[in-house]
Amino acid sequence: MSNAALDRLKARFARIGAINEAAGILHWDAAAMMPPGGGHARGEQLAALAGVAHELLTDPRTADDLAAAEAHGEWEAANLALMRRAHARATALPVDLVEAMSRANSACEKVWRQAKQDADFGKVAKLLGEVVALQRQAARALGERLGMDPYDALMDGYQPGVTSADVEPVFAAYEAWLREALPRAEEIQARRPAPLPIRGRFPVEAQRALCREMAERVGLEFKHARLDESLHPFCGGNPSDVRITTFYDEENPAKALLGVLHETGHAMYERHLPAGFARQPVGESAGMAAHESQSLIVEMQACRSDAFLAFLGPRLRAALGVEAKVAAPENLARLWRRVARGFIRVDADELTYPAHVILRFRLERALIAGGLEVPDLPAAWNEAMRAMLGIVPPDDAQGCLQDIHWHDGAFGYFPSYTLGAMAAAQLMAAIRREIPDLDAQLARGDMAPMMRWLNLHVHGQGARLGFQDLLRAATGKPLDPADFTAHLTVRYLTA
């Protein structure tokens, strides 16, 4: 006999999922296609959709069905537990706050684009202050409902089950390791030949064709995907209609190519989520740290490996006319795995990238707690960068304005980047144990065996397992940062 309450819940969550998918396409359009004058109307559209989804989730009938529903089987039980979690988070926030946050985020993000271009934090400071005030309000409400620290309640929205208490020791240990590893890596690098840069002008159309070809090599099917342009590369859409974007620079084709490989990792996760639970909570990803592990296992672990660079070099020559000596695998390795203390997170090497995340984690936690106010953010950012990497940004475009996240209300997201990098190294170590000839496959540009392993152990698991349990099932242990530092040691600290 069917469980009527559970059936009603599944229908309701499918409707919420469809609304969220529509909002996702509107977000993509705002970043990739919408004319500048459409910002205000788009903000109202997104706020309306957020409000409708919130009302469906907080409807008293949802609570009644959650109380009455019974699930049979592991997947159904996990789905029902995730429904209850989503309901608890939603009912902690009044609908007027949800809509106000959506409007504030849209307005701030729109102005941020110009402020970043002009390197003028003052242009967006007031709007960012409004976003932060609303985020504090939401964090307090969520924290009270869930029995969590306010900032942890925001983190929980991106990577369930991971708190700042989990992250702090991991980040502190990495910071201590980096303090010794970075100078050593720089010393080793200085003894090697300097990389030959890719010089010339490379038409966008040629770059786009190569990017598409490489995305297909990873396994992305363009009958279910699009590749477009935006200021900040991202992956959006839904499993049957994935949208990835990149940014083309005619003098630096690596920017678009590596960005597309990164976003394709995200896209492959979305494409291979369990179709039988589409638009259900258990059919979604296991969280943003899990998602970042998939982009980084493709871009950093596989596509920047010596083996794949041996395949990619000839394609750069054929598609873009890059000189043979520049496209040589050993030169690409020196060029794309170069350690440098830079200002920009998205351009950072694997070794220093976590420092950028640690900085943001500490600043956003202070912003939510009230220990840091928005007008003081640029100075706090610059001081943290000086302490972390010994450099100070020359302007705010290369400092606190560089990322979209805070201006779009995404507080609690940043830790997922480095947790994802660590998980990617752990997953790749497991793949290498199970596929001993992986490098030979990558040297042929064949990613299918690696992707089949990820489809089985990560993508197809949806949100059935939490982050730690997903890693435990796939690799035999929960998150182990030692796999990440071991990977970095081999790649950057071996003379």
C-alpha positions, 0 to 999 in steps of 0.5 A: 500500500502506497504511503500517501503522505510520502507521495504528496511530499515527493510531488511537492518537492518535485514542484519546488525543484522545478521552480528552483530549476527555473530560477537557476536558468534566470540566474544563468541568463542574468550572467550570460545573456541579459542586457544590463537594463534588465537587472531590476526586473530580474531581481523581482522575478527571482524574488517571486520564485524564491517566495513561491518555493519557500511558501510551498516548503513552509505550507502547514500541509508539508509539516503534516505530511512530514509528520505522517510519512513513512519511508521504506528502503535506504534511498526513500529514508534518506530522501525523507530525512533531507525533506525534513532538513529542508523544511526545518531550514525553510520554516526558520525564515519568514517569507518576507526575509527570503524575498528581501534577501533575494532582492538585495542579492540581485541588486548588490551583484549588479552594482558589484560588476561595475564596482569591480570594473572600476576598482571602487569598493565605495560603489557597492559598500552600502548594498553589501552592507544590506546583504550582510545585515540580512544574512546576519538575520537569517543566520541567527534565525537558522542557528536558533532553529537548528541549535547551531552557531549562526555562521555554521548554520550558513555553512550547513546550507552549502555543505551539510554536516560540516561546521567551522569546528571541523574546518578550523583545525584542518585549515590551521594545519594547512596554514602551518604546512604551507608556511614551510612548503611554500618557500621550499616550492619557490626555491625548487621552482627557481632552480628549474628553467622558466616556462615559455609563455603562450604568446600571440592572439588566439581568436575566440572562435578557435578557443571556443571550439577547443574548449568544447572539444575538451569538455566532450573529452571529459564526457559532456554531451552538448545535446544536454549542455551549453557553453557560454560566456560570463564575467565569472565562470560557473556551472548552472542549469539542471541535470538535463540542461547544464549551462557552463560559462567561461571568460575568453582572453585572446592573449591567454587561451589557458584562462578559458580552457582551464576554466571550462575543464573546471566547470565541466567537472561540475557539469558531469556531476549534475548530468549523472545525478540519480535520474530516478530521484530527479527533483527530489532532495536525495537526487541532488549533489552531496553538497558544495564540497563534494561538488568542488571535488568533482571540478578539481579532480577534472581540472587539477588532478587529471587535466594538469597531470603530466599524462594529460598534458602530453595529450593536450599539447598537440591539440593546442598546436593544431587548434590554436597554432601554439609553438611546439616548444611552448606546447611541449608537456614539460613546458605546459607543466611549468606554466600551468603548475607554477607557484606564485603568490598572487592576489586572485583566487581563481588564478592561484596555484594549488599550493597557495589556493587554500590560503585564499580560502582560509582568508575568506573563511575567517573574514566572512565568519567575522562579518556574520558574527559582527566582529567585522563591519563592511566598511572595514572589509578592504583594510581587513582583507589587505592585512589578512593577505599580507599575513597569509602570503606576504603581499598586499593588493594594489586595489580592491578589484584585486582584493575584496571585490574580486569574488561574486560570492558575498555580493550575491549573498553566498556566505559559508560557501568558501570553505567548500573550495578547499575541502573539495580540493582535499577530497579530490586528491583523496578520490584520485588516490583511490582511482589510481589504486583501482585503475593502475594504468590511469596515466596511460589512459589520460595520455590518450585523452581517454577519461571514460574509465575515470568518469565511470568510477566517479559516476558510480562512487560519487555522482550516482550517489546523489545526496544519499550519503553525507560528505564524510560518508560519501568519502568513506564509501568511495575511498575507505576513510573520511576526509584525510587532508594527508592525501592532499599534501602528499599530492602537493609534495609530489607535484611541487616539492620534489626536486 
